[in-house]
Amino acid sequence: MGEPWLWPAGLGLLGLVFGSFIATLAIRWPEGRAISRGRSACDGCGTVLRPHELVPVASYLAQRGRCRACGAAIAPSHLAVELLGLAVGVTAGLAAPGVEGVGGAVFGWLLLTLAALDLAAWWLPNLATGALAAAGLVAAAGGLAPSLEARLIGGVAGFALLWLVAQGYRKARGRIGLGGGDPKLFGGIGLWLGWHALPGVLLIACLIGLAAVGVLRLAGRRMSGGDALPFGVLLAAAAFPAWVLQALNR
């Protein structure tokens, strides 16, 4: 792509496609349903979707968020994830036109996948966190910054830090405070961003969590000691902007 604007445009279009896939994945994978077999169909009535009903964003808007056959509501999260996939692609292409931007977009889409699964089912599957980690190592092998050494230290440090926090919380409070997938996710983030970015990512994730609690309280939702937020979502929301800042500063 010779023109710089083609990178955000191309990655944005890919982001719409990947966003649609991620939204479907987040609905079906936790339920044990395959998404790679057969043609796409309505989750409510099973009607096979026509090609023009599979266009990301446009189909949702044209059908006003409902199935043409049974009128069942299409989950608004589907539209939201498609738009987020678009935003990740465009942002990565603007921050770093070229191969680095492609790497950043892949990082963002993997984070979006994990966040969608965590939000939908409080689940960070090993296959998804493993894919994030493996892709970080592939990016390093491809010569993308930061260095392999910084990434490896970040992977070990990210996992170890949250694993120790989880163990300490369980011993002190007698209950689980962090899920088993959170340390793996943070380790995967370290394999992408390097160790030096981890304190900032963790701080921003905690601040986002505090802001979310504040919004819930303003909305009249009382948070008790047993309530929790999906921490994987917070980590993902903090990690992609951290990559953008790294790309802009290189």
C-alpha positions as a Python dict, from the first residue, in 0.01 Angstrom:
ca = {
    (1, 'M'): (0, 0, 0),
    (2, 'G'): (174, 314, -122),
    (3, 'E'): (-59, 575, 24),
    (4, 'P'): (-55, 607, 406),
    (5, 'W'): (-434, 634, 423),
    (6, 'L'): (-469, 289, 268),
    (7, 'W'): (-332, 126, 584),
    (8, 'P'): (-605, 252, 820),
    (9, 'A'): (-867, 196, 551),
    (10, 'G'): (-756, -161, 479),
    (11, 'L'): (-708, -255, 843),
    (12, 'G'): (-1040, -92, 928),
    (13, 'L'): (-1223, -311, 674),
    (14, 'L'): (-1046, -618, 809),
    (15, 'G'): (-1143, -505, 1158),
    (16, 'L'): (-1511, -509, 1062),
    (17, 'V'): (-1479, -867, 938),
    (18, 'F'): (-1281, -981, 1240),
    (19, 'G'): (-1517, -793, 1471),
    (20, 'S'): (-1814, -984, 1331),
    (21, 'F'): (-1628, -1311, 1381),
    (22, 'I'): (-1524, -1217, 1735),
    (23, 'A'): (-1881, -1122, 1828),
    (24, 'T'): (-2008, -1459, 1707),
    (25, 'L'): (-1722, -1637, 1882),
    (26, 'A'): (-1803, -1469, 2214),
    (27, 'I'): (-2162, -1591, 2194),
    (28, 'R'): (-2107, -1946, 2074),
    (29, 'W'): (-1772, -2061, 2217),
    (30, 'P'): (-1874, -2038, 2585),
    (31, 'E'): (-2181, -2244, 2498),
    (32, 'G'): (-1971, -2512, 2330),
    (33, 'R'): (-2117, -2438, 1988),
    (34, 'A'): (-1901, -2457, 1675),
    (35, 'I'): (-1872, -2145, 1462),
    (36, 'S'): (-1668, -2291, 1178),
    (37, 'R'): (-1919, -2546, 1055),
    (38, 'G'): (-2210, -2479, 826),
    (39, 'R'): (-2353, -2147, 717),
    (40, 'S'): (-2426, -1859, 953),
    (41, 'A'): (-2776, -1866, 1097),
    (42, 'C'): (-2996, -1676, 1341),
    (43, 'D'): (-2925, -1784, 1698),
    (44, 'G'): (-3297, -1755, 1775),
    (45, 'C'): (-3474, -1947, 1497),
    (46, 'G'): (-3192, -2105, 1300),
    (47, 'T'): (-3279, -1935, 970),
    (48, 'V'): (-2978, -1934, 740),
    (49, 'L'): (-2854, -1581, 683),
    (50, 'R'): (-2824, -1446, 330),
    (51, 'P'): (-2499, -1282, 212),
    (52, 'H'): (-2642, -929, 241),
    (53, 'E'): (-2738, -1005, 602),
    (54, 'L'): (-2375, -1075, 693),
    (55, 'V'): (-2234, -733, 609),
    (56, 'P'): (-2082, -598, 933),
    (57, 'V'): (-2262, -298, 1087),
    (58, 'A'): (-2468, -227, 773),
    (59, 'S'): (-2681, -542, 808),
    (60, 'Y'): (-2750, -471, 1175),
    (61, 'L'): (-2860, -116, 1099),
    (62, 'A'): (-3067, -213, 792),
    (63, 'Q'): (-3254, -479, 992),
    (64, 'R'): (-3286, -250, 1293),
    (65, 'G'): (-3115, -505, 1510),
    (66, 'R'): (-3363, -787, 1448),
    (67, 'C'): (-3379, -1115, 1257),
    (68, 'R'): (-3579, -1082, 934),
    (69, 'A'): (-3747, -1421, 989),
    (70, 'C'): (-3845, -1437, 1356),
    (71, 'G'): (-3796, -1078, 1471),
    (72, 'A'): (-3566, -1183, 1754),
    (73, 'A'): (-3333, -910, 1871),
    (74, 'I'): (-2973, -938, 1760),
    (75, 'A'): (-2744, -882, 2056),
    (76, 'P'): (-2631, -516, 2059),
    (77, 'S'): (-2289, -648, 2161),
    (78, 'H'): (-2252, -777, 1805),
    (79, 'L'): (-2265, -425, 1666),
    (80, 'A'): (-2041, -293, 1943),
    (81, 'V'): (-1770, -554, 1880),
    (82, 'E'): (-1781, -492, 1504),
    (83, 'L'): (-1731, -119, 1562),
    (84, 'L'): (-1450, -188, 1808),
    (85, 'G'): (-1283, -415, 1552),
    (86, 'L'): (-1306, -130, 1302),
    (87, 'A'): (-1165, 117, 1553),
    (88, 'V'): (-871, -111, 1634),
    (89, 'G'): (-780, -151, 1268),
    (90, 'V'): (-808, 218, 1184),
    (91, 'T'): (-617, 325, 1494),
    (92, 'A'): (-334, 77, 1432),
    (93, 'G'): (-308, 187, 1069),
    (94, 'L'): (-292, 554, 1166),
    (95, 'A'): (-43, 501, 1449),
    (96, 'A'): (197, 289, 1244),
    (97, 'P'): (130, 254, 871),
    (98, 'G'): (298, -63, 749),
    (99, 'V'): (390, -397, 898),
    (100, 'E'): (407, -255, 1252),
    (101, 'G'): (49, -138, 1219),
    (102, 'V'): (-58, -485, 1106),
    (103, 'G'): (107, -628, 1416),
    (104, 'G'): (-67, -373, 1635),
    (105, 'A'): (-402, -452, 1477),
    (106, 'V'): (-353, -824, 1542),
    (107, 'F'): (-267, -741, 1903),
    (108, 'G'): (-581, -532, 1934),
    (109, 'W'): (-809, -792, 1778),
    (110, 'L'): (-673, -1064, 2004),
    (111, 'L'): (-731, -839, 2304),
    (112, 'L'): (-1083, -768, 2178),
    (113, 'T'): (-1148, -1143, 2154),
    (114, 'L'): (-1036, -1200, 2511),
    (115, 'A'): (-1229, -900, 2642),
    (116, 'A'): (-1548, -1012, 2465),
    (117, 'L'): (-1518, -1362, 2609),
    (118, 'D'): (-1444, -1231, 2958),
    (119, 'L'): (-1736, -991, 2946),
    (120, 'A'): (-1977, -1250, 2808),
    (121, 'A'): (-1878, -1550, 3018),
    (122, 'W'): (-1607, -1449, 3269),
    (123, 'W'): (-1378, -1676, 3072),
    (124, 'L'): (-1025, -1632, 2938),
    (125, 'P'): (-958, -1964, 2762),
    (126, 'N'): (-605, -2097, 2743),
    (127, 'L'): (-630, -2122, 2364),
    (128, 'A'): (-697, -1749, 2336),
    (129, 'T'): (-436, -1635, 2588),
    (130, 'G'): (-190, -1877, 2428),
    (131, 'A'): (-261, -1727, 2086),
    (132, 'L'): (-189, -1381, 2225),
    (133, 'A'): (142, -1498, 2370),
    (134, 'A'): (244, -1687, 2057),
    (135, 'A'): (159, -1391, 1833),
    (136, 'G'): (377, -1167, 2050),
    (137, 'L'): (673, -1398, 1997),
    (138, 'V'): (605, -1414, 1623),
    (139, 'A'): (601, -1032, 1613),
    (140, 'A'): (938, -1028, 1787),
    (141, 'A'): (1076, -1281, 1539),
    (142, 'G'): (955, -1051, 1262),
    (143, 'G'): (1169, -770, 1398),
    (144, 'L'): (893, -559, 1552),
    (145, 'A'): (980, -354, 1862),
    (146, 'P'): (1026, -400, 2152),
    (147, 'S'): (1316, -644, 2165),
    (148, 'L'): (1270, -1015, 2229),
    (149, 'E'): (1449, -977, 2562),
    (150, 'A'): (1211, -705, 2680),
    (151, 'R'): (915, -913, 2567),
    (152, 'L'): (1033, -1229, 2745),
    (153, 'I'): (1093, -1041, 3068),
    (154, 'G'): (751, -881, 3029),
    (155, 'G'): (585, -1218, 2975),
    (156, 'V'): (737, -1372, 3285),
    (157, 'A'): (692, -1061, 3500),
    (158, 'G'): (332, -1003, 3391),
    (159, 'F'): (226, -1359, 3467),
    (160, 'A'): (421, -1379, 3795),
    (161, 'L'): (291, -1050, 3929),
    (162, 'L'): (-78, -1125, 3891),
    (163, 'W'): (-32, -1488, 3993),
    (164, 'L'): (126, -1374, 4321),
    (165, 'V'): (-152, -1118, 4371),
    (166, 'A'): (-415, -1387, 4313),
    (167, 'Q'): (-250, -1629, 4556),
    (168, 'G'): (-204, -1361, 4820),
    (169, 'Y'): (-566, -1247, 4794),
    (170, 'R'): (-697, -1601, 4821),
    (171, 'K'): (-492, -1670, 5132),
    (172, 'A'): (-580, -1339, 5294),
    (173, 'R'): (-952, -1330, 5211),
    (174, 'G'): (-1034, -1697, 5169),
    (175, 'R'): (-1185, -1654, 4824),
    (176, 'I'): (-1078, -1611, 4464),
    (177, 'G'): (-1010, -1250, 4366),
    (178, 'L'): (-853, -1302, 4023),
    (179, 'G'): (-936, -1575, 3778),
    (180, 'G'): (-669, -1810, 3648),
    (181, 'G'): (-677, -1648, 3305),
    (182, 'D'): (-586, -1299, 3424),
    (183, 'P'): (-216, -1373, 3494),
    (184, 'K'): (-189, -1548, 3157),
    (185, 'L'): (-345, -1249, 2982),
    (186, 'F'): (-110, -1007, 3157),
    (187, 'G'): (182, -1228, 3063),
    (188, 'G'): (66, -1224, 2701),
    (189, 'I'): (44, -845, 2713),
    (190, 'G'): (401, -838, 2845),
    (191, 'L'): (511, -1049, 2547),
    (192, 'W'): (374, -775, 2321),
    (193, 'L'): (461, -454, 2502),
    (194, 'G'): (772, -549, 2700),
    (195, 'W'): (824, -531, 3075),
    (196, 'H'): (858, -152, 3094),
    (197, 'A'): (495, -99, 2983),
    (198, 'L'): (338, -328, 3242),
    (199, 'P'): (318, -84, 3539),
    (200, 'G'): (135, 171, 3325),
    (201, 'V'): (-104, -89, 3185),
    (202, 'L'): (-186, -219, 3532),
    (203, 'L'): (-239, 134, 3667),
    (204, 'I'): (-469, 233, 3382),
    (205, 'A'): (-665, -92, 3414),
    (206, 'C'): (-722, -23, 3784),
    (207, 'L'): (-827, 337, 3711),
    (208, 'I'): (-1074, 216, 3448),
    (209, 'G'): (-1211, -26, 3705),
    (210, 'L'): (-1254, 250, 3963),
    (211, 'A'): (-1427, 467, 3704),
    (212, 'A'): (-1661, 178, 3616),
    (213, 'V'): (-1750, 131, 3982),
    (214, 'G'): (-1821, 504, 4009),
    (215, 'V'): (-2051, 493, 3707),
    (216, 'L'): (-2237, 193, 3847),
    (217, 'R'): (-2288, 372, 4178),
    (218, 'L'): (-2416, 682, 4003),
    (219, 'A'): (-2660, 457, 3819),
    (220, 'G'): (-2787, 327, 4153),
    (221, 'R'): (-2600, -5, 4155),
    (222, 'R'): (-2455, -88, 4494),
    (223, 'M'): (-2125, -278, 4489),
    (224, 'S'): (-2072, -527, 4771),
    (225, 'G'): (-1762, -719, 4872),
    (226, 'G'): (-1873, -1015, 4663),
    (227, 'D'): (-1916, -813, 4344),
    (228, 'A'): (-1640, -812, 4084),
    (229, 'L'): (-1548, -669, 3747),
    (230, 'P'): (-1405, -877, 3462),
    (231, 'F'): (-1041, -778, 3506),
    (232, 'G'): (-946, -918, 3166),
    (233, 'V'): (-1163, -651, 3004),
    (234, 'L'): (-986, -380, 3201),
    (235, 'L'): (-640, -513, 3109),
    (236, 'A'): (-733, -532, 2742),
    (237, 'A'): (-879, -181, 2747),
    (238, 'A'): (-553, -48, 2892),
    (239, 'A'): (-310, -254, 2681),
    (240, 'F'): (-407, -146, 2330),
    (241, 'P'): (-374, 229, 2402),
    (242, 'A'): (-34, 147, 2553),
    (243, 'W'): (70, -9, 2223),
    (244, 'V'): (-56, 299, 2036),
    (245, 'L'): (155, 526, 2254),
    (246, 'Q'): (460, 306, 2196),
    (247, 'A'): (404, 316, 1819),
    (248, 'L'): (362, 694, 1813),
    (249, 'N'): (679, 745, 2018),
    (250, 'R'): (898, 529, 1795),
}
